[in-house]
Structures are given as C-alpha cells and as structure tokens.
Amino acid sequence: MTGKPDAVFALGLLTWHSIEQERLTWASARLMRALIASDRVGRVLVADPWRSYGVVARRLLGRGVALPVDDRVSHHAPLRLRRRGSTTTAAVTKSYRAWDGRIRRAAGSAGLRRPAVITNDPLVAGFALLEWAGPVTLYATDDMTAYEPLRPWWPALAEAYTRVAASGRAVCAVSETLLERIGPTGPGLVVPNGVDPSEWLEPGEPPRWFAELPRPRLLYTGTLDRRIDADLVEAVAARLPHASIVMLGGHPDEEQMARLSRLPGLVAHPSVGRAELAAVVHAADAGLLPHVRNDLTEAMSPLKLYEYLAAGLPVAAVDLPPLHGVSERVVIGEDFAASVERALALGRAGEDERRAFVERHSWEAKHEAILDLALRADPAG
C-alpha cells in the first residue's frame, strides 16, 4: 500500500466496539485512535481479545456502533465457545497461541506485512508467539498483577511479565515504578498520562449542581472504588467542615460510598461527559488524590492529576512515586488534611502557567514518543 509500516493494535479486556460505544477516553483507547489516525503507518488491524459467540450475538441484537473500517483499517474479533477460559498458565499459553493464529490470518487477509504490534494486554505480549509480526510493544498502563478484578489471572499475568522481560520485547509504561516491575531486557520507555488541549484550553461554564455548592469545592474524579482511602476523606471533612467534597465518577463501591455519603458536605455524583468534566474541574478550588498506598496505586499514572493541573488546580496528594516532579502545585504530605489546607492556600495557577502545562503534557506529543518506540525498525529486516 505504502512504504510505511503496518500495525496491529491488540486490545485487552475491552473490544473496539465497547470502547467506541462507551466513548472511552482511557490512555489505551486514545493510543489506539492515534495509531489509526497516524500518517506514519500504512494498514492497521484492531484485534479484540477473545469473546464468546453468545456475547457477540447479544451485542449484535442491541444498538450497534459503526466502526471506521475501510481499505486501510480493519478489525478482527476472535470468537470461541466459552466466554472465559481457564486461568492456569498452561491454559493461558494454549489460548494465546490460538489467538495468535487467528490474528495472523486476519492480518494476512487484510494485506498487512510484518506489522508492528502494540498491545495493552500483558497476556498478548507474554504468551502470543507473534513470529509473523514485526516489533512488539507492551503499553502498560497499570500493574495488572495488582488489579483486583483480575485476581484469578494474577499468576498468569506475573508469568507474562517474566516472559516479556526475557523476550526482549519493548515496554512503554506510564510510570518508572511499573517499568521496573516488568523489567524489560529490550527497549523501555516511561510516558505518563496526558491531556487533550481541545478539552482543557477553553473550558465552559460549570453545571448548576456544582456551581451552587459552597466553597471551597474539593474535587475527586474517577472510579469511586477501594483505591480511595476513606479515612483520609473523613479527615478532610473533619478539618474543613464547611467545604464541599465532591466525588465525581462511576462504578462505585457501594459499601465505600455508603460510608462516605454520611459525611457532611460530601456530594457523590455519577460520571459526566468530557465537556462537563472539564468545566467542573476548572471550577473547583483544589483537586484531591486520597489514594490508598498499594502495588496498584504506586505504579499508576493518575489521569486525574494531569486533568486537575490542566485546569489550574492545586492538588493535595498522598505520597506515591509517580506524583513526584510533575508540578510544584502538587502538595504531598503525611497529613492529607493538612495538605488540602496547604493546597488551598497555594491557590490556582495563573492562566499562562496553566496553558503551558496543557501544551507540555498534550497527548499528541506523548503518542508520538510511543509510536517512535513501537514503529522502530523490524529486527528481522
């Protein structure tokens, strides 16, 4: 087709259809879209993880989403009878050898020639042979061996990291901690999360439900689950009883949120669209990162951190390695409630400083760095 390298983006956990249907803006979804749109690549195949025939049939009966498939961009959804296979390392090895064969045939049918493979699935990077492909890159956005919903797969995921490290395949991780845990012997790169300038440079007016809350307005955005340290939030409510503490996000842990909802001044609100999110963050007085400290949080690159700073907020945070050195407006301390007070005293960034941060941490620049790694020369020539 062209002299440009072809590429496969191999998804983990979610399918291309589900990403587009839910309009997800996770780091891996953004990278997939950037790869599809890039003029640096020729043909692109988006490969889904295994799905069962029953799951796909139910999806087809519902409202569909038209995927941008054409002569250049193709899609393959490998199917099997069972929705989930065994989680033993032997079974996972067999499963991903079969997945590899399906994707090899799909890539050949689409006209791809020794495509570069980018995947956010450690099981693909660790267990799929991919001998027919060019350079392989794992895009690691979380330590999956510490992600609770995947507990049954933890032994296989740990083995996948070991195999990736020994294989010489490249790893792009969102934090130095995560890269060190995987320990690649091949190329390694740290690229933290970023922001989309189109979302943050000109935020709109906040919705009434937020604008009418008493100040100071303290904001946490993201999944409302067990990564939130409820003790820290309670300490903030006790120290600042007149503040509004807003927890904005989806997929709540019911027990956790039942405990927090009893706090005076706390407002729990479901997820909102991207434009409304940017407006809410911009209208807050401080961003909160009251995360528990564990293997998962110590290896992540919190997207909310970059979004808080893109809106000009000061941020109060627990002491996690990926938060260091991002901005002087991130207040880190052992006493989280005191850090919130210090953040409020620090105040908002000036408009020039805020805009400079947005430009410096744009997704476009970060994606180019990742593609530099993923589209490196094919070692097989």
Secondary structure, 3 states (H helix, E strand, C coil): CCCCCCEEEECCCCCHHHHHHCCCCCHHHHHHHHHHHCCCCCCEEEECCCEEHHHHHHHHHCCCCCCCCCCCEEEECCEECCCCCCCCHHHHHHHHHHHHHHHHHHHHHCCCCCCEEEECCHHHHHHCCCCCCCCEEEEECCCHHHCHHHHHHHHHHHHHHHHHHHHCCEEEECCHHHHHHHCCCCCEEECCCCECHHHHCCCCCCCHHHHCCCCCEEEEECCCCCCECHHHHHHHHHHCCCCEEEEECCCCCHHHHHHHCCCCCEEEECCCCHHHHHHHHHHCCEEEECECCCHHHHHCCCHHHHHHHHCCCCEEECCCHHHCCCCCCEEECCCHHHHHHHHHHHCCCCHHHHHHHHHHCEHHHHHHHHHHHHCCCCCCC
